[in-house]
Amino acid sequence: MCGIIGYIGSDDARKIVTDGLLALEYRGYDSAGITYCTNDPSHPVKTVKTTGKVMNLIEKLNDHHEDLVPFSGIGHTRWATHGGVTETNSHPHSFGNVTLIHNGIIENYRELSDKFAGEGKFPVSQTDTEIAAMTIDSFYNGDAYEAIQKASEVLDGSYAFCIIFSDRPDKIYATRKNSPLIAAHCSKGSFVASDIVAIIDYTKDYFILPENYIAELTADNITVYDTSGNIFNPKTIHVDWDIAAAKKGGYEHFMLKEIHEQPDAVINTVSPRIVDGLPDFSSDNVPDELFRDINRIVITACGTAMHAGMLGKYMIEKYARIPVSVDIASEFRYSDPIVDKHTLVIAISQSGETADTLAAVKLAKTLGAKTLAVVNVKGSIIALESDHVLYTHAGPEISVASTKAYTVQLSLMYLIAYKTAMVNNLMSDEEAAAKTKSLTDSVRNMKKVIDMDEELSYITQKLKKADNIFYLGRGLDYAIACEGSLKLKEISYIHSEAYAAGELKHGTISLITDNIPVIAFATQDNVYSKVISNVVEVRSRGAYVILITKSGEHVDTTLCDHHITLPQMDEEFTPFCTAVILQYLAYFTAVRRDLNVDQPRNLAKSVTVE
Ligand code: M6R
């Protein structure tokens, strides 16, 4: 969702800010804008905005030639919430002395707007953000800290703000509540941004601005003030990937690159947690006790991360015999959840920013649960908010459609399942060591499936023309079917549904007619013959069937139009391979439909609003 970058320093701020906006495009947006400052005494602060892509903004800026090098600037990519996609609604918004950009939602903007109307002050846009600018301006008497502080006492909701006061363009101010914001200082100057991807060209060291603290950026340094106005020294975080990881590196799309990165990402995630052949989270400071004395586990997450949680449930229940529920984070919060100090709540998130997942973690903590985050972005809000964190090491995931973040989440869920079983004396060291070895070995099979791209691309010639597609599976394969369906919908815009294969006949089979594609996963021995029976049911109603099985199964060729065979492997680890299949099917279908694979319409990479 909305992307923020601010810069003040010795280089051309217009260039640095627009480059940062290009890097932030992956978060998802529908308009863009910039405010920059020069030493032009008659007109020091200038704003340019546009709907559509950052490239439109850059073209528009090219018409505003500057003789003076802009020394500071704030830039924004907007994902519309309050007010349509118009230039007026785009950020930055200015009122009085204040110009700001915002990620989040000001929940009490209507009341504040009414109050300002009573004072004869009216916004020009329909946004909650302009009301925030009016609020800060209403408290401004030359003291920026005081104005921001007082405004934060009045503004409800979530925000990350980056602010320029027109009478002091030599400084940028930033603050946040429930929305992400990082900051960094290096030889080129000071930066503030939604995430490190925006500034990785300049520095790998940054800090997270603590909630409600205020950062004052100058070209020479960044000063952070706590809520009492005292200077605070933030802890620096170092990223261990470089700019190449956030570029396409010769691939046509980020999604394709990220599909290929999965074997390495899984190994990078799993290897540091294997000590003497056994799962070990001690280097993460996650104690074994966390998995003991619990009578329930709740996994909460959204979208793809939630599908990783579904697989986690199968694995934990199978080996640790502890009941696990998988709760959609946006539902968990409002469901009066049964959670107490004997519950372990595991929050899964690639971004670590997802507002619904964050709210679920906060609620779980107030109910006394122990919380464990499985998060990809280091130092993200969900990681900070949880009692414990296990970072996945997928590196930056730029494509909106999650791929490598999903498989690394899976790999950690497997390790968590084995660890939980071990500490509860339900799995011997020998068994855990064998399982852990098979987990790392499954990466070889993943690579083999990644090499099946031509076969999988060929199949999508048919899929690209479909209006509806069904995904079927049972057990682990049902969770995979759910992810397959989501991936296809989000990037190919083809309607699709995932069904537990046995459930289809209870209603949905009425939708199966001639030539409807059905993608059936049948990789689990205990339900293999049942899934095949379900395939026969759809086949006899004319479905166009793509059947995925393990190698060694004797499949009646009249049962399906395409039979995809996985490499030889233990059925427990097929999700690492079927995940690649479902990703390729979605990817090639979207490519054949000539769609924007990496930035599908209406979607944002990090969903920072509820
Ligand atoms: O950053 P998160 O993992 O918390 O994001 C959760 C979902 O928004 C995300 O997985 C979404 O469903 C993906 N775009 C799916 O590919």
Residues whose N, C-alpha, C, O or C-beta is under 5 A from the ligand:
A	BS01	M6R	C302 G303 T304 A305 I348 S349 Q350 S351 G352 T354 V400 A401 S402 K605 V607
